[in-house]
Each structure stands twice: as C-alpha cells, then as structure tokens.
C-alpha cells in the first residue's frame, strides 16, 4: 500500500514542477507579447497630461525645478527615440534641438535671476518650442512598443549619466548641476 502512494507522490511532484514551468513559460510569453505591443492610448494620454502639466507649471513659474526636469526628461527621451528611428527626420531633430536650447535658456535665466518667472516674450517662445516637442514626443509614443520604450529609457538614463560624467561628446550640452538646487532658490 505504501508503494503506490510513493509513486503518486513522485508523479504529483513532477506535475507541480511541470505546472511551475508552464506558468513560467506563460509569463515569459506574456512579457514578450506586452513588449511588442504598442503603448496603449491611456498610457500615451497620461504622458501627454504630465508633459502639458509640466509646461503649464514652468510657464507660470510654479514648481519650476520639477517641471523643468520633467520636460528635460521628455526632451531626452524624444532624442533617443528619434535616434532609434521613431519620429525621426530633419524636422523632428530640429524640434528637439529647439526644445533643448529653450530648456537650457530657462535654466540659465533661472540661475541669473534667481526666479523661474519669465517675461511674456520668453513664455511665448518657450510655449511654442516645447509644444512642438510635446507633439513630436506624443507621435513617437503612439508608434512605440513597450519594449522600445524600455530600451529608450535605459539608453537615455545611461546617456544622461555619461554626459554628467563629462563623456557626452561635442554636441552634448550639460546644463549644470541641479540636484542640489532647492525649489525656492
């Protein structure tokens, strides 16, 4: 009687292992399917709201540092995605370069004036340049898969880290150390 019981136990253990392997295979397949699927409209909309909120905040002079960082992150991601062939081309490169220039100007003026407040003409120019950036980046996100986004995110983080370490190349502009800057400074 004990003998068949042991055989059932081994069979049961083998089944449990097979079930775990099957679950792992399903999870891997699920990750692959999610990775190749396009970013869904809700996620793109959330990014749009975040970028627009950051732009509105920067233009109004509120939460300047956080807003500036959000827009700089979007600009860096747009540059990486364009380099990957998503939303690329001469027009996109020019929009991204204009946005980078505008963000560098805002930080330069922030340091010179000790305020995030901008003059009306500066706000208009900034709004124009960054609204174009938002448009390009939204098109990139609509065309992007989750796996491409993750790869771009990692590449961007690495590129920013290298630039801060002084290894950014000739055409890279590092705005300066902002990590210690207080919001009200």
VODRENPA-699574 format. One record per residue: x, y, z of N, C-alpha, C in turn; residue number from 1. Coordinates in pm, 1 decimal, always signed. Last residue first. Layout:
<nodes>
        n_X        n_Y        n_Z       ca_X       ca_Y       ca_Z        c_X        c_Y        c_Z   resi
          X          Y          Z          X          Y          Z          X          Y          Z    NUM
...
</nodes>
This chain:
<nodes>
        n_X        n_Y        n_Z       ca_X       ca_Y       ca_Z        c_X        c_Y        c_Z   resi
    +1513.5    +7841.8     -443.7    +1637.7    +7916.8     -469.0    +1627.3    +8003.8     -590.6    185
    +1295.9    +7680.2     -411.2    +1274.7    +7824.0     -390.0    +1399.4    +7905.9     -414.8    184
    +1395.2    +7421.7     -459.7    +1286.4    +7474.5     -541.6    +1274.2    +7625.8     -528.3    183
    +1752.1    +7398.6     -458.3    +1622.0    +7395.3     -391.3    +1517.5    +7461.3     -479.7    182
    +1990.9    +7204.6     -610.3    +1916.7    +7329.8     -618.0    +1780.8    +7313.7     -550.6    181
    +2131.0    +6973.0     -632.7    +2131.2    +7038.9     -503.0    +2047.8    +7166.1     -499.1    180
    +2095.4    +6901.5     -899.5    +2043.9    +6812.5     -795.7    +2040.1    +6881.6     -659.3    179
    +2202.2    +7040.3    -1101.1    +2074.8    +7092.2    -1049.4    +2025.4    +7010.2     -932.3    178
    +2481.5    +7133.3    -1264.2    +2436.3    +7054.3    -1150.6    +2308.5    +7115.9    -1095.4    177
    +2415.8    +7178.0    -1616.0    +2484.0    +7205.0    -1489.3    +2425.5    +7120.5    -1379.6    176
    +2346.7    +7113.3    -1870.3    +2301.3    +7241.5    -1817.1    +2370.6    +7275.1    -1686.9    175
    +2546.1    +6997.7    -2115.9    +2501.5    +6966.1    -1980.9    +2470.4    +7098.7    -1915.0    174
    +2513.8    +6925.5    -2444.3    +2518.1    +7037.5    -2352.1    +2462.4    +6989.7    -2219.2    173
    +2688.2    +6760.7    -2697.1    +2604.7    +6746.4    -2578.5    +2624.8    +6867.0    -2488.2    172
    +2862.9    +6755.4    -2908.7    +2734.7    +6821.8    -2930.3    +2640.3    +6813.5    -2810.7    171
    +3090.2    +6610.9    -2818.3    +3099.9    +6752.5    -2854.2    +2965.7    +6823.1    -2860.1    170
    +3025.4    +6393.1    -2533.3    +3055.7    +6423.1    -2672.3    +3051.6    +6573.3    -2698.7    169
    +2992.8    +6313.9    -2267.6    +2876.6    +6329.7    -2353.9    +2906.1    +6355.5    -2500.1    168
    +3138.1    +6271.1    -2035.1    +3162.4    +6186.7    -2151.9    +3050.4    +6197.9    -2254.5    167
    +3092.3    +6387.1    -1791.0    +3183.6    +6454.5    -1883.2    +3213.4    +6376.9    -2009.3    166
    +2898.8    +6286.3    -1635.7    +3034.9    +6246.1    -1600.1    +3138.6    +6309.4    -1693.8    165
    +2675.6    +6371.3    -1768.2    +2707.0    +6433.7    -1638.6    +2848.6    +6401.5    -1593.8    164
    +2687.5    +6193.0    -1982.8    +2704.1    +6336.2    -2005.9    +2740.6    +6408.5    -1876.4    163
    +2634.5    +5949.4    -1854.5    +2763.1    +5970.4    -1920.9    +2790.1    +6119.7    -1943.2    162
    +2371.1    +5998.8    -1771.5    +2474.4    +5970.0    -1672.2    +2613.6    +5994.0    -1731.1    161
    +2249.6    +6024.2    -2019.9    +2249.6    +6138.3    -1927.5    +2359.2    +6119.2    -1822.4    160
    +2286.5    +5762.8    -2118.7    +2341.2    +5877.5    -2191.4    +2352.0    +6000.1    -2101.2    159
    +2140.6    +5611.8    -1934.8    +2283.7    +5589.1    -1949.8    +2351.6    +5708.6    -2017.1    158
    +1885.0    +5711.2    -1983.7    +1942.7    +5721.6    -1849.6    +2094.8    +5706.0    -1854.8    157
    +1857.6    +5635.4    -2254.7    +1856.4    +5776.1    -2215.5    +1921.0    +5795.1    -2078.9    156
    +1860.4    +5356.1    -2237.1    +1962.4    +5425.1    -2317.0    +1972.1    +5571.3    -2276.2    155
    +1629.8    +5313.3    -2083.1    +1760.9    +5271.0    -2032.9    +1873.4    +5344.5    -2105.9    154
    +1437.8    +5422.0    -2260.6    +1451.6    +5473.8    -2124.7    +1589.4    +5439.5    -2068.0    153
    +1465.8    +5259.9    -2484.4    +1496.6    +5402.6    -2495.3    +1518.5    +5464.3    -2357.1    152
    +1376.9    +5017.0    -2373.4    +1514.0    +5027.8    -2426.2    +1556.0    +5174.6    -2436.6    151
    +1112.4    +5090.8    -2317.4    +1201.9    +5049.7    -2208.6    +1347.9    +5060.0    -2252.0    150
    +1019.9    +5142.5    -2575.6    +1020.0    +5248.2    -2475.2    +1116.8    +5214.2    -2362.2    149
    +1041.4    +4890.2    -2690.3    +1120.3    +5001.3    -2744.9    +1129.5    +5114.8    -2643.9    148
     +853.1    +4755.7    -2531.9     +993.1    +4712.7    -2530.1    +1083.8    +4823.5    -2584.2    147
     +616.5    +4886.4    -2601.1     +664.1    +4892.9    -2463.1     +811.6    +4853.6    -2454.3    146
     +659.0    +5063.0    -2914.4     +617.0    +4947.2    -2834.5     +670.7    +4965.8    -2692.3    145
     +546.2    +5367.2    -3068.0     +644.7    +5292.9    -2990.3     +583.5    +5171.7    -2921.2    144
     +374.2    +5543.7    -3176.3     +436.4    +5447.6    -3267.8     +525.9    +5347.2    -3195.3    143
     +305.1    +5705.0    -2963.4     +198.4    +5630.9    -3032.6     +254.5    +5521.6    -3124.1    142
     +551.7    +5820.5    -2905.7     +492.3    +5726.6    -2810.4     +382.0    +5643.8    -2875.6    141
     +583.9    +5989.2    -3128.8     +679.7    +5881.9    -3102.6     +618.1    +5775.9    -3011.9    140
     +370.3    +6161.7    -3086.9     +371.6    +6077.1    -3206.9     +469.5    +5961.7    -3190.4    139
     +464.8    +6280.7    -2849.8     +339.5    +6203.7    -2849.4     +330.9    +6112.6    -2971.3    138
     +691.3    +6413.7    -2944.2     +707.1    +6303.7    -2849.1     +580.0    +6218.6    -2840.6    137
     +576.7    +6609.5    -3109.4     +666.8    +6508.4    -3166.4     +675.2    +6387.6    -3073.8    136
     +430.2    +6754.1    -2913.9     +364.4    +6694.2    -3030.5     +449.5    +6582.9    -3091.9    135
     +632.4    +6841.4    -2742.8     +526.6    +6753.8    -2691.5     +457.1    +6683.3    -2807.1    134
     +772.1    +7012.1    -2918.8     +836.4    +6893.1    -2862.9     +731.6    +6793.1    -2814.4    133
     +578.9    +7208.3    -2957.2     +621.9    +7126.8    -3071.2     +689.3    +6998.8    -3023.0    132
     +576.4    +7309.1    -2700.4     +453.4    +7248.2    -2752.2     +484.3    +7162.2    -2874.3    131
     +829.1    +7417.0    -2683.6     +801.1    +7295.6    -2607.1     +669.9    +7230.6    -2648.8    130
     +811.7    +7639.8    -2859.3     +913.0    +7535.7    -2879.1     +877.4    +7405.3    -2807.2    129
     +589.0    +7783.8    -2749.1     +592.7    +7741.1    -2888.4     +689.9    +7624.8    -2907.3    128
     +671.6    +7832.6    -2484.3     +548.8    +7756.6    -2511.0     +551.5    +7700.4    -2653.3    127
     +899.5    +7992.0    -2533.8     +912.1    +7863.3    -2465.6     +790.6    +7775.0    -2493.4    126
     +779.5    +8216.0    -2652.2     +879.7    +8138.5    -2726.2     +894.6    +7998.9    -2666.1    125
     +613.2    +8300.8    -2438.9     +556.6    +8268.5    -2570.9     +652.2    +8180.1    -2651.5    124
     +801.8    +8350.2    -2235.8     +698.6    +8247.0    -2217.6     +639.8    +8203.9    -2351.5    123
     +940.6    +8561.7    -2350.8    +1010.2    +8436.0    -2322.7     +910.8    +8321.5    -2305.7    122
     +743.2    +8757.4    -2356.5     +800.3    +8711.9    -2483.2     +876.1    +8579.6    -2465.3    121
     +696.7    +8785.6    -2076.5     +589.7    +8740.2    -2166.5     +646.0    +8686.5    -2297.9    120
     +964.6    +8651.9    -1874.0     +892.8    +8763.0    -1937.7     +792.8    +8705.5    -2037.2    119
     +933.2    +8416.8    -1602.6     +981.8    +8454.8    -1735.4     +902.1    +8574.1    -1785.6    118
    +1034.5    +8287.8    -1291.8     +945.9    +8376.4    -1366.8    +1013.0    +8417.9    -1497.9    117
    +1202.6    +8153.8    -1134.7    +1155.1    +8079.4    -1251.4    +1065.4    +8166.4    -1339.0    116
    +1492.7    +8325.3    -1011.8    +1348.5    +8304.6    -1017.0    +1313.9    +8225.0    -1142.3    115
    +1752.3    +8416.7    -1028.9    +1706.9    +8352.3     -904.7    +1555.2    +8341.7     -896.8    114
    +1866.8    +8508.2    -1261.0    +1762.7    +8590.9    -1197.3    +1717.9    +8539.5    -1060.7    113
    +2058.4    +8314.9    -1332.0    +2093.3    +8456.8    -1335.6    +1994.8    +8542.3    -1255.4    112
    +1917.9    +8071.6    -1310.9    +2038.0    +8093.0    -1229.5    +2074.0    +8241.3    -1222.8    111
    +1718.4    +8118.5    -1498.1    +1682.3    +8084.8    -1359.5    +1800.2    +8111.7    -1267.6    110
    +1864.8    +8143.6    -1731.5    +1794.2    +8260.3    -1676.9    +1753.4    +8238.4    -1531.7    109
    +1950.5    +7877.5    -1754.5    +2048.6    +7987.1    -1748.8    +1984.4    +8111.0    -1685.9    108
    +1705.9    +7747.7    -1778.0    +1791.6    +7719.9    -1662.5    +1896.4    +7829.0    -1645.3    107
    +1616.0    +7856.9    -2021.4    +1536.0    +7874.1    -1899.4    +1623.3    +7850.1    -1776.3    106
    +1818.0    +7765.8    -2196.3    +1798.5    +7909.0    -2173.2    +1722.2    +7934.0    -2043.6    105
    +1768.2    +7492.7    -2190.6    +1897.6    +7542.2    -2143.2    +1887.7    +7691.8    -2111.3    104
    +1515.2    +7492.8    -2309.7    +1529.9    +7447.5    -2170.5    +1662.7    +7493.4    -2111.1    103
    +1582.3    +7585.9    -2567.0    +1489.3    +7661.8    -2483.2    +1502.7    +7621.8    -2336.2    102
    +1749.1    +7377.9    -2654.9    +1801.1    +7514.4    -2645.1    +1712.7    +7599.1    -2552.8    101
    +1565.8    +7169.9    -2658.4    +1683.6    +7162.3    -2571.6    +1742.5    +7301.1    -2548.9    100
    +1389.8    +7265.0    -2854.8    +1340.9    +7244.5    -2717.9    +1458.1    +7238.5    -2620.1     99
    +1558.4    +7261.9    -3078.3    +1498.2    +7388.6    -3033.0    +1449.5    +7378.0    -2889.1     98
    +1610.0    +6985.3    -3094.6    +1721.1    +7079.2    -3069.8    +1668.1    +7213.7    -3019.7     97
    +1349.9    +6895.7    -3153.3    +1416.9    +6850.9    -3030.9    +1531.2    +6945.5    -2995.8     96
    +1308.5    +7021.1    -3401.1    +1215.5    +7046.4    -3289.6    +1282.9    +7010.2    -3157.4     95
    +1514.7    +6902.6    -3549.5    +1515.5    +7047.0    -3526.4    +1424.1    +7084.0    -3409.5     94
    +1436.3    +6635.4    -3552.7    +1565.1    +6671.6    -3491.3    +1569.9    +6820.5    -3460.1     93
    +1197.9    +6663.9    -3697.7    +1194.2    +6618.1    -3558.7    +1323.2    +6655.0    -3487.2     92
    +1300.8    +6745.2    -3947.1    +1207.2    +6830.7    -3872.8    +1203.1    +6792.3    -3725.1     91
    +1464.9    +6524.7    -4022.5    +1522.3    +6658.1    -4001.7    +1430.8    +6747.7    -3918.8     90
    +1385.8    +6225.4    -3835.1    +1388.0    +6308.7    -3955.0    +1438.8    +6446.9    -3920.2     89
    +1159.4    +6033.0    -3631.0    +1289.4    +6090.9    -3665.2    +1276.9    +6173.0    -3793.0     88
     +978.8    +5869.5    -3500.0     +958.0    +6014.1    -3504.5    +1087.7    +6085.8    -3535.1     87
    +1218.2    +5635.7    -3444.5    +1077.4    +5666.4    -3414.3    +1059.2    +5817.9    -3409.9     86
    +1485.7    +5574.7    -3467.9    +1405.7    +5576.1    -3589.3    +1257.7    +5602.6    -3566.0     85
    +1643.9    +5605.5    -3254.0    +1602.3    +5467.5    -3280.8    +1514.2    +5460.0    -3405.5     84
    +1661.2    +5878.2    -3241.9    +1781.3    +5804.2    -3278.8    +1752.9    +5658.3    -3310.7     83
    +1407.6    +5925.2    -3141.1    +1438.5    +5968.1    -3277.9    +1562.8    +5895.1    -3328.9     82
    +1447.3    +5827.0    -2882.6    +1351.7    +5759.8    -2971.4    +1375.7    +5798.9    -3117.2     81
    +1633.5    +6020.7    -2791.4    +1670.3    +5879.3    -2800.2    +1578.0    +5804.6    -2895.8     80
    +1478.1    +6254.6    -2803.6    +1603.5    +6246.0    -2878.5    +1645.9    +6100.2    -2896.8     79
    +1275.6    +6189.8    -2625.8    +1242.5    +6216.2    -2766.4    +1367.3    +6204.6    -2853.2     78
    +1425.0    +6177.1    -2389.3    +1361.3    +6055.2    -2441.6    +1326.6    +6072.8    -2590.0     77
    +1495.1    +6447.7    -2366.6    +1599.7    +6346.4    -2380.3    +1543.1    +6215.4    -2435.3     76
    +1237.5    +6559.1    -2338.2    +1323.1    +6600.3    -2449.5    +1433.0    +6496.4    -2473.9     75
    +1154.9    +6443.0    -2100.3    +1079.1    +6417.7    -2223.3    +1163.7    +6450.9    -2345.9     74
    +1347.4    +6556.8    -1928.3    +1339.3    +6410.9    -1945.9    +1265.7    +6375.3    -2074.6     73
    +1276.2    +6824.0    -1951.8    +1409.4    +6782.9    -1996.4    +1413.2    +6631.2    -2017.5     72
    +1023.7    +6812.0    -1832.8    +1034.7    +6848.0    -1974.5    +1171.9    +6810.3    -2031.2     71
    +1097.3    +6742.1    -1571.7    +1003.8    +6658.2    -1648.3    +1016.3    +6685.3    -1797.3     70
    +1264.0    +6960.0    -1500.4    +1318.5    +6824.3    -1508.2    +1228.5    +6733.2    -1590.9     69
    +1075.8    +7168.1    -1500.8    +1189.1    +7172.3    -1592.1    +1246.7    +7032.4    -1611.0     68
     +909.2    +7082.6    -1291.8     +855.5    +7096.3    -1428.3     +967.7    +7095.2    -1530.4     67
    +1087.1    +7096.0    -1076.2    +1023.6    +6968.4    -1112.2     +970.5    +6971.6    -1254.7     66
    +1150.8    +7372.3    -1085.8    +1254.3    +7271.0    -1099.8    +1195.3    +7136.3    -1140.8     65
     +894.7    +7510.1    -1061.6     +983.7    +7524.3    -1175.8    +1083.2    +7411.8    -1194.1     64
     +656.4    +7537.5     -924.5     +722.1    +7406.3     -928.8     +822.5    +7400.5    -1043.3     63
     +559.3    +7810.1    -1129.3     +535.5    +7725.2    -1012.7     +600.7    +7589.2    -1032.0     62
     +570.4    +7961.2    -1356.6     +674.2    +7983.5    -1256.7     +656.6    +7901.0    -1130.5     61
     +409.8    +7919.0    -1569.0     +353.3    +8001.2    -1460.9     +455.3    +8028.5    -1351.4     60
     +567.9    +7756.9    -1725.8     +528.0    +7887.1    -1778.4     +472.8    +7978.7    -1669.2     59
     +582.5    +7530.7    -1562.8     +704.5    +7605.7    -1593.6     +669.7    +7746.1    -1643.2     58
     +313.5    +7448.3    -1565.6     +379.1    +7485.7    -1440.6     +503.6    +7569.4    -1464.5     57
     +277.3    +7389.3    -1838.2     +195.5    +7492.7    -1773.9     +259.8    +7541.4    -1644.5     56
     +465.2    +7179.3    -1859.7     +480.3    +7301.5    -1938.1     +400.8    +7415.7    -1875.2     55
     +353.7    +6991.7    -1684.1     +487.9    +7044.0    -1659.8     +510.5    +7174.5    -1736.1     54
     +111.5    +6944.6    -1814.5     +110.2    +6999.3    -1678.7     +246.1    +7060.5    -1645.3     53
     +208.1    +6829.4    -2048.9     +134.6    +6955.4    -2056.6     +128.9    +7022.9    -1919.8     52
     +325.3    +6595.8    -1946.5     +407.4    +6694.5    -2016.4     +337.8    +6830.0    -2021.9     51
     +100.0    +6469.8    -1829.3     +218.0    +6500.8    -1748.4     +304.3    +6607.9    -1814.9     50
      -67.0    +6439.1    -2053.0     -111.3    +6521.0    -1939.7       +8.5    +6562.4    -1854.6     49
      +92.6    +6263.3    -2203.4      +53.9    +6394.2    -2256.8      +14.3    +6488.2    -2143.1     48
     +101.6    +6039.8    -2037.9     +225.4    +6112.1    -2067.8     +195.4    +6252.7    -2120.1     47
     -168.6    +5970.7    -2048.8     -107.6    +6006.1    -1919.5      +22.0    +6084.0    -1940.4     46
     -188.4    +5907.8    -2322.6     -263.9    +6021.2    -2268.2     -206.9    +6066.4    -2133.7     45
      -31.6    +5677.6    -2329.7       +9.6    +5795.1    -2407.7      -60.6    +5919.7    -2353.5     44
     -191.6    +5513.5    -2170.0      -56.6    +5546.7    -2126.1       -2.9    +5668.7    -2201.2     43
     -422.4    +5500.7    -2332.3     -430.5    +5555.2    -2196.1     -292.7    +5596.4    -2144.8     42
     -332.2    +5375.8    -2566.5     -376.3    +5515.5    -2571.3     -384.0    +5579.0    -2432.8     41
      -36.4    +5170.0    -2517.5     -180.3    +5192.6    -2533.0     -216.0    +5340.2    -2517.2     40
     +233.3    +5104.5    -2723.9     +190.8    +5169.7    -2599.2      +44.4    +5206.7    -2615.6     39
     +208.5    +4794.2    -2901.9     +222.3    +4939.7    -2898.2     +176.9    +4992.1    -2762.6     38
     +376.7    +4491.0    -2814.5     +254.4    +4567.6    -2839.2     +282.1    +4717.0    -2826.8     37
     +604.1    +4366.8    -2738.9     +592.0    +4401.6    -2880.2     +466.4    +4483.0    -2909.9     36
     +563.6    +4333.3    -2459.7     +677.2    +4408.6    -2510.5     +662.4    +4452.3    -2655.2     35
     +345.4    +4163.6    -2445.4     +331.1    +4300.9    -2397.2     +442.6    +4386.7    -2456.1     34
     +467.5    +3932.8    -2550.2     +352.2    +3992.2    -2617.5     +329.4    +4135.8    -2574.5     33
     +667.8    +3889.2    -2357.3     +703.6    +3912.3    -2497.4     +589.2    +3981.9    -2569.9     32
     +514.3    +3843.7    -2129.5     +606.2    +3957.7    -2133.3     +645.8    +3991.2    -2276.6     31
     +384.3    +3608.0    -2211.1     +305.5    +3727.4    -2182.9     +393.8    +3851.7    -2188.3     30
     +600.5    +3435.5    -2220.8     +527.4    +3465.4    -2343.8     +444.5    +3592.6    -2326.0     29
     +665.2    +3434.3    -1948.5     +763.3    +3480.1    -2046.9     +694.2    +3518.8    -2177.2     28
     +431.0    +3325.7    -1842.6     +473.4    +3459.8    -1803.8     +573.3    +3517.0    -1903.0     27
     +438.6    +3071.3    -1962.7     +326.5    +3162.7    -1992.3     +363.7    +3306.1    -1956.9     26
     +668.9    +2968.6    -1843.9     +663.0    +2984.2    -1989.5     +552.6    +3081.7    -2029.1     25
     +582.0    +2964.1    -1577.7     +696.2    +3047.8    -1615.2     +697.0    +3072.6    -1766.0     24
     +377.2    +2776.6    -1600.4     +345.2    +2913.1    -1557.1     +458.0    +3007.9    -1595.2     23
     +529.4    +2553.1    -1674.1     +426.2    +2602.0    -1765.4     +390.0    +2746.2    -1730.1     22
     +681.7    +2525.6    -1444.3     +748.2    +2555.3    -1570.6     +648.7    +2611.8    -1671.4     21
     +478.5    +2463.0    -1261.2     +560.5    +2583.5    -1242.3     +629.5    +2623.6    -1371.5     20
     +389.0    +2224.5    -1374.8     +297.9    +2339.7    -1364.5     +375.8    +2468.9    -1346.8     19
     +613.6    +2067.3    -1343.8     +565.5    +2096.4    -1478.6     +472.8    +2216.4    -1476.7     18
     +618.6    +2056.3    -1066.2     +729.4    +2117.8    -1139.9     +686.5    +2156.3    -1280.5     17
     +379.0    +1918.5    -1027.4     +395.0    +2051.8     -969.2     +507.9    +2126.3    -1040.8     16
     +435.1    +1676.9    -1154.9     +327.8    +1762.4    -1203.6     +342.6    +1904.6    -1153.3     15
     +631.1    +1581.6     -987.1     +664.7    +1609.1    -1126.3     +559.2    +1701.7    -1186.2     14
     +479.8    +1547.0     -759.3     +589.4    +1643.3     -759.9     +628.1    +1681.0     -902.9     13
     +303.4    +1342.4     -845.8     +248.8    +1470.8     -802.0     +357.8    +1578.5     -805.1     12
     +481.8    +1136.1     -888.0     +403.6    +1187.3    -1000.4     +349.3    +1327.2     -967.9     11
     +564.8    +1101.1     -626.9     +661.0    +1143.1     -728.6     +589.4    +1201.8     -849.4     10
     +319.6    +1022.0     -513.6     +388.8    +1140.8     -464.7     +489.4    +1192.2     -567.0      9
     +265.2     +785.9     -646.1     +175.8     +900.0     -666.9     +243.1    +1028.9     -624.2      8
     +472.7     +636.1     -537.8     +469.3     +660.5     -682.9     +378.6     +778.5     -713.9      7
     +391.5     +624.6     -273.0     +515.4     +692.8     -309.3     +518.5     +725.7     -458.3      6
     +157.5     +473.4     -305.6     +147.9     +608.1     -250.9     +273.6     +689.4     -286.2      5
     +246.6     +228.3     -388.7     +175.7     +312.9     -484.1     +164.7     +457.8     -436.2      4
     +375.0     +159.4     -128.5     +446.7     +173.1     -253.7     +371.2     +256.6     -358.4      3
     +195.9     +122.1      +70.1     +278.7     +240.8      +74.4     +350.5     +264.8      -57.6      2
      +81.3     -119.2       +0.0       +0.0       +0.0       +0.0      +86.2     +126.4       +0.0      1
</nodes>
